[in-house]
Amino acid sequence: MIFCFQQISAQLCPSQCTCSWAPTRCPPGIPLLLDGCGCCKICARRLGEPCNQKYLCDQTQELVCDYSTSNDGGRSGTCNYNDGDSCDIDGKVYEDGETFQPSCKLQCKCEDGGVTCVPTLQ
């Protein structure tokens, strides 16, 4: 049996998607993307903004969610540029370039010390 959900994903992603009925409008130059839960359209987070597996950083600017800045046990981080290190998520170290699946809904990759996640196709 495959364990699909970790505590982080269960806390961040609702069991049913509930998105605003109003269309999301992003500031100029900020891409609109699907959140890490695969539910709603959000504006990508910019340099220095908080991020997590739901609220994703702007990959067009080569930003990744840096969990080393976390004060909450690795549940959130800050969007930062790649720094070339491995990734430490909940005490598990992933090497640069390594992919992992923290939940059934997310596929993540350690990239230069930060983690980027995309929704899986179900």
CYANA upper distance limits for C-alpha pairs under 8 A (distance plus 0.5 A):
  4 CYS  CA    102 PRO  CA      7.97
  4 CYS  CA    103 SER  CA      5.40
  4 CYS  CA    104 CYS  CA      5.48
  5 PHE  CA      9 SER  CA      6.94
  5 PHE  CA     10 ALA  CA      6.86
  5 PHE  CA    102 PRO  CA      7.34
  5 PHE  CA    103 SER  CA      5.04
  5 PHE  CA    104 CYS  CA      6.95
  6 GLN  CA     10 ALA  CA      6.78
  6 GLN  CA    102 PRO  CA      6.76
  6 GLN  CA    103 SER  CA      6.59
  7 GLN  CA     11 GLN  CA      6.67
  8 ILE  CA     12 LEU  CA      6.78
  8 ILE  CA     75 ARG  CA      6.84
  9 SER  CA     13 CYS  CA      6.16
  9 SER  CA     53 GLN  CA      7.81
  9 SER  CA    102 PRO  CA      7.83
  9 SER  CA    103 SER  CA      6.96
 10 ALA  CA     14 PRO  CA      7.55
 12 LEU  CA     37 CYS  CA      8.39
 12 LEU  CA     53 GLN  CA      8.11
 12 LEU  CA     54 LYS  CA      6.92
 13 CYS  CA     37 CYS  CA      6.02
 13 CYS  CA     54 LYS  CA      7.59
 17 CYS  CA     39 CYS  CA      5.82
 17 CYS  CA     40 CYS  CA      7.83
 18 THR  CA     39 CYS  CA      8.03
 18 THR  CA     40 CYS  CA      8.19
 19 CYS  CA     39 CYS  CA      7.77
 19 CYS  CA     40 CYS  CA      6.06
 24 THR  CA     32 LEU  CA      8.31
 24 THR  CA     41 LYS  CA      7.22
 24 THR  CA     42 ILE  CA      7.04
 24 THR  CA     43 CYS  CA      7.97
 25 ARG  CA     32 LEU  CA      8.32
 25 ARG  CA     43 CYS  CA      8.03
 26 CYS  CA     30 ILE  CA      6.37
 26 CYS  CA     31 PRO  CA      7.44
 26 CYS  CA     32 LEU  CA      7.08
 26 CYS  CA     43 CYS  CA      6.00
 30 ILE  CA     43 CYS  CA      6.96
 30 ILE  CA     44 ALA  CA      6.75
 30 ILE  CA     46 ARG  CA      8.45
 30 ILE  CA     58 ASP  CA      7.94
 31 PRO  CA     43 CYS  CA      6.45
 31 PRO  CA     44 ALA  CA      6.28
 31 PRO  CA     58 ASP  CA      7.67
 32 LEU  CA     41 LYS  CA      6.82
 32 LEU  CA     42 ILE  CA      6.10
 32 LEU  CA     43 CYS  CA      5.16
 32 LEU  CA     44 ALA  CA      6.71
 33 LEU  CA     41 LYS  CA      5.80
 33 LEU  CA     42 ILE  CA      5.97
 33 LEU  CA     43 CYS  CA      6.73
 33 LEU  CA     44 ALA  CA      7.01
 34 LEU  CA     38 GLY  CA      6.33
 34 LEU  CA     39 CYS  CA      7.14
 34 LEU  CA     40 CYS  CA      6.10
 34 LEU  CA     41 LYS  CA      5.00
 34 LEU  CA     42 ILE  CA      6.57
 34 LEU  CA    119 PRO  CA      8.50
 35 ASP  CA     39 CYS  CA      6.64
 35 ASP  CA     40 CYS  CA      6.15
 35 ASP  CA     41 LYS  CA      6.49
 35 ASP  CA     42 ILE  CA      6.43
 35 ASP  CA     54 LYS  CA      5.94
 35 ASP  CA     55 TYR  CA      6.48
 35 ASP  CA     56 LEU  CA      7.14
 35 ASP  CA    119 PRO  CA      8.30
 36 GLY  CA     53 GLN  CA      5.98
 36 GLY  CA     54 LYS  CA      4.55
 36 GLY  CA     55 TYR  CA      6.86
 36 GLY  CA     56 LEU  CA      7.05
 36 GLY  CA    106 LEU  CA      7.27
 36 GLY  CA    117 CYS  CA      6.91
 36 GLY  CA    118 VAL  CA      6.31
 36 GLY  CA    119 PRO  CA      6.18
 37 CYS  CA     53 GLN  CA      8.17
 37 CYS  CA     54 LYS  CA      6.17
 37 CYS  CA    105 LYS  CA      6.83
 37 CYS  CA    106 LEU  CA      7.53
 37 CYS  CA    119 PRO  CA      6.74
 38 GLY  CA    105 LYS  CA      7.58
 38 GLY  CA    118 VAL  CA      8.39
 38 GLY  CA    119 PRO  CA      5.63
 38 GLY  CA    120 THR  CA      8.28
 42 ILE  CA     55 TYR  CA      8.16
 44 ALA  CA     55 TYR  CA      7.82
 44 ALA  CA     56 LEU  CA      6.27
 44 ALA  CA     57 CYS  CA      5.72
 44 ALA  CA     58 ASP  CA      5.28
 45 ARG  CA     49 GLU  CA      6.45
 45 ARG  CA     50 PRO  CA      7.79
 45 ARG  CA     51 CYS  CA      7.30
 45 ARG  CA     55 TYR  CA      7.48
 45 ARG  CA     56 LEU  CA      6.43
 45 ARG  CA     57 CYS  CA      4.86
 45 ARG  CA     58 ASP  CA      6.02
 45 ARG  CA     79 CYS  CA      7.33
 46 ARG  CA     57 CYS  CA      6.63
 46 ARG  CA     58 ASP  CA      6.45
 46 ARG  CA     63 LEU  CA      8.07
 46 ARG  CA     79 CYS  CA      6.75
 47 LEU  CA     57 CYS  CA      8.40
 47 LEU  CA     63 LEU  CA      7.42
 47 LEU  CA     78 THR  CA      8.12
 47 LEU  CA     79 CYS  CA      5.50
 47 LEU  CA     80 ASN  CA      5.97
 47 LEU  CA     81 TYR  CA      8.12
 48 GLY  CA     78 THR  CA      6.05
 48 GLY  CA     79 CYS  CA      5.62
 48 GLY  CA     80 ASN  CA      6.71
 49 GLU  CA     78 THR  CA      6.02
 49 GLU  CA     79 CYS  CA      6.02
 50 PRO  CA     76 SER  CA      7.51
 50 PRO  CA     77 GLY  CA      6.25
 50 PRO  CA     78 THR  CA      4.99
 50 PRO  CA     79 CYS  CA      6.76
 51 CYS  CA     55 TYR  CA      5.62
 51 CYS  CA     56 LEU  CA      6.30
 51 CYS  CA     57 CYS  CA      7.03
 51 CYS  CA     65 CYS  CA      6.39
 51 CYS  CA     76 SER  CA      6.22
 51 CYS  CA     77 GLY  CA      5.78
 51 CYS  CA     78 THR  CA      5.94
 51 CYS  CA     79 CYS  CA      6.67
 52 ASN  CA     56 LEU  CA      6.82
 52 ASN  CA     65 CYS  CA      7.13
 52 ASN  CA     75 ARG  CA      6.98
 52 ASN  CA     76 SER  CA      5.03
 52 ASN  CA     77 GLY  CA      6.54
 53 GLN  CA     76 SER  CA      8.16
 53 GLN  CA    116 THR  CA      8.39
 53 GLN  CA    117 CYS  CA      7.01
 56 LEU  CA     64 VAL  CA      8.50
 56 LEU  CA     65 CYS  CA      7.75
 56 LEU  CA    116 THR  CA      7.85
 56 LEU  CA    117 CYS  CA      8.02
 57 CYS  CA     63 LEU  CA      6.23
 57 CYS  CA     64 VAL  CA      6.20
 57 CYS  CA     65 CYS  CA      6.70
 57 CYS  CA     79 CYS  CA      6.24
 57 CYS  CA    116 THR  CA      8.22
 58 ASP  CA     62 GLU  CA      7.27
 58 ASP  CA     63 LEU  CA      6.06
 58 ASP  CA     64 VAL  CA      7.99
 59 GLN  CA     63 LEU  CA      5.71
 59 GLN  CA     64 VAL  CA      7.38
 62 GLU  CA     81 TYR  CA      6.74
 62 GLU  CA     82 ASN  CA      7.48
 63 LEU  CA     79 CYS  CA      6.38
 63 LEU  CA     80 ASN  CA      5.74
 63 LEU  CA     81 TYR  CA      5.27
 63 LEU  CA     82 ASN  CA      7.00
 64 VAL  CA     79 CYS  CA      5.97
 64 VAL  CA     80 ASN  CA      6.10
 64 VAL  CA     81 TYR  CA      6.70
 64 VAL  CA     82 ASN  CA      6.89
 64 VAL  CA    111 GLU  CA      8.03
 64 VAL  CA    114 GLY  CA      5.41
 64 VAL  CA    115 VAL  CA      6.28
 64 VAL  CA    116 THR  CA      6.38
 65 CYS  CA     76 SER  CA      8.46
 65 CYS  CA     77 GLY  CA      6.15
 65 CYS  CA     78 THR  CA      5.99
 65 CYS  CA     79 CYS  CA      5.12
 65 CYS  CA     80 ASN  CA      6.82
 65 CYS  CA    114 GLY  CA      5.70
 65 CYS  CA    115 VAL  CA      6.02
 65 CYS  CA    116 THR  CA      7.15
 66 ASP  CA     70 SER  CA      8.46
 66 ASP  CA     77 GLY  CA      5.62
 66 ASP  CA     78 THR  CA      5.76
 66 ASP  CA     79 CYS  CA      6.44
 66 ASP  CA     80 ASN  CA      6.52
 66 ASP  CA    113 GLY  CA      7.40
 66 ASP  CA    114 GLY  CA      5.30
 66 ASP  CA    115 VAL  CA      7.45
 67 TYR  CA     74 GLY  CA      6.24
 67 TYR  CA     75 ARG  CA      8.15
 67 TYR  CA     76 SER  CA      6.63
 67 TYR  CA     77 GLY  CA      4.74
 67 TYR  CA     78 THR  CA      7.26
 67 TYR  CA     87 CYS  CA      8.42
 67 TYR  CA     88 ASP  CA      8.01
 67 TYR  CA     89 ILE  CA      7.83
 67 TYR  CA    114 GLY  CA      7.42
 67 TYR  CA    115 VAL  CA      8.40
 68 SER  CA     74 GLY  CA      8.02
 68 SER  CA     77 GLY  CA      7.39
 68 SER  CA     88 ASP  CA      8.02
 69 THR  CA     77 GLY  CA      6.06
 69 THR  CA     78 THR  CA      6.99
 70 SER  CA     74 GLY  CA      5.87
 70 SER  CA     75 ARG  CA      7.64
 70 SER  CA     76 SER  CA      6.28
 70 SER  CA     77 GLY  CA      5.53
 70 SER  CA     78 THR  CA      8.24
 71 ASN  CA     76 SER  CA      8.44
 72 ASP  CA     76 SER  CA      7.36
 73 GLY  CA     90 ASP  CA      7.43
 74 GLY  CA     89 ILE  CA      6.61
 74 GLY  CA     90 ASP  CA      6.33
 80 ASN  CA    114 GLY  CA      8.46
 82 ASN  CA    111 GLU  CA      7.44
 82 ASN  CA    112 ASP  CA      5.25
 82 ASN  CA    113 GLY  CA      6.64
 82 ASN  CA    114 GLY  CA      6.92
 83 ASP  CA    112 ASP  CA      5.58
 83 ASP  CA    113 GLY  CA      6.09
 83 ASP  CA    114 GLY  CA      8.27
 84 GLY  CA     96 ASP  CA      7.74
 84 GLY  CA    111 GLU  CA      7.85
 84 GLY  CA    112 ASP  CA      4.16
 84 GLY  CA    113 GLY  CA      5.84
 85 ASP  CA     95 GLU  CA      8.18
 85 ASP  CA     96 ASP  CA      6.99
 85 ASP  CA    111 GLU  CA      8.48
 85 ASP  CA    112 ASP  CA      5.63
 85 ASP  CA    113 GLY  CA      4.59
 85 ASP  CA    114 GLY  CA      8.38
 86 SER  CA     93 VAL  CA      7.20
 86 SER  CA     94 TYR  CA      6.26
 86 SER  CA     95 GLU  CA      5.11
 86 SER  CA     96 ASP  CA      5.60
 86 SER  CA    110 CYS  CA      7.43
 86 SER  CA    111 GLU  CA      8.26
 86 SER  CA    112 ASP  CA      7.16
 86 SER  CA    113 GLY  CA      5.35
 86 SER  CA    114 GLY  CA      8.26
 87 CYS  CA     93 VAL  CA      5.97
 87 CYS  CA     94 TYR  CA      5.54
 87 CYS  CA     95 GLU  CA      6.88
 87 CYS  CA     96 ASP  CA      7.70
 87 CYS  CA    110 CYS  CA      6.43
 87 CYS  CA    111 GLU  CA      8.42
 87 CYS  CA    112 ASP  CA      8.47
 87 CYS  CA    113 GLY  CA      5.51
 87 CYS  CA    114 GLY  CA      6.58
 87 CYS  CA    115 VAL  CA      7.53
 88 ASP  CA     92 LYS  CA      5.98
 88 ASP  CA     93 VAL  CA      4.85
 88 ASP  CA     94 TYR  CA      6.84
 89 ILE  CA     93 VAL  CA      6.84
 89 ILE  CA     94 TYR  CA      8.21
 94 TYR  CA     98 GLU  CA      6.55
 94 TYR  CA     99 THR  CA      8.47
 94 TYR  CA    110 CYS  CA      6.82
 95 GLU  CA    110 CYS  CA      7.05
 96 ASP  CA    110 CYS  CA      5.74
 96 ASP  CA    111 GLU  CA      5.83
 96 ASP  CA    112 ASP  CA      6.25
 96 ASP  CA    113 GLY  CA      7.29
 97 GLY  CA    109 LYS  CA      6.82
 97 GLY  CA    110 CYS  CA      5.84
 97 GLY  CA    111 GLU  CA      6.01
 97 GLY  CA    112 ASP  CA      8.22
 98 GLU  CA    109 LYS  CA      6.16
 98 GLU  CA    110 CYS  CA      5.97
 98 GLU  CA    111 GLU  CA      8.29
 99 THR  CA    107 GLN  CA      7.68
 99 THR  CA    108 CYS  CA      6.03
 99 THR  CA    109 LYS  CA      4.64
 99 THR  CA    110 CYS  CA      6.83
100 PHE  CA    107 GLN  CA      6.56
100 PHE  CA    108 CYS  CA      5.75
100 PHE  CA    109 LYS  CA      6.67
101 GLN  CA    106 LEU  CA      6.33
101 GLN  CA    107 GLN  CA      5.13
101 GLN  CA    108 CYS  CA      6.33
102 PRO  CA    106 LEU  CA      6.82
102 PRO  CA    107 GLN  CA      7.51
102 PRO  CA    108 CYS  CA      7.81
103 SER  CA    107 GLN  CA      8.11
104 CYS  CA    120 THR  CA      7.74
105 LYS  CA    119 PRO  CA      5.96
105 LYS  CA    120 THR  CA      5.69
105 LYS  CA    121 LEU  CA      8.18
105 LYS  CA    122 GLN  CA      8.19
106 LEU  CA    117 CYS  CA      6.69
106 LEU  CA    118 VAL  CA      6.17
106 LEU  CA    119 PRO  CA      5.08
106 LEU  CA    120 THR  CA      5.78
107 GLN  CA    117 CYS  CA      6.02
107 GLN  CA    118 VAL  CA      5.98
107 GLN  CA    119 PRO  CA      6.70
107 GLN  CA    120 THR  CA      6.42
108 CYS  CA    115 VAL  CA      7.03
108 CYS  CA    116 THR  CA      6.05
108 CYS  CA    117 CYS  CA      4.56
108 CYS  CA    118 VAL  CA      6.90
109 LYS  CA    115 VAL  CA      6.11
109 LYS  CA    116 THR  CA      6.06
109 LYS  CA    117 CYS  CA      6.93
110 CYS  CA    114 GLY  CA      6.23
110 CYS  CA    115 VAL  CA      5.17
110 CYS  CA    116 THR  CA      7.25
111 GLU  CA    115 VAL  CA      6.41
111 GLU  CA    116 THR  CA      7.68
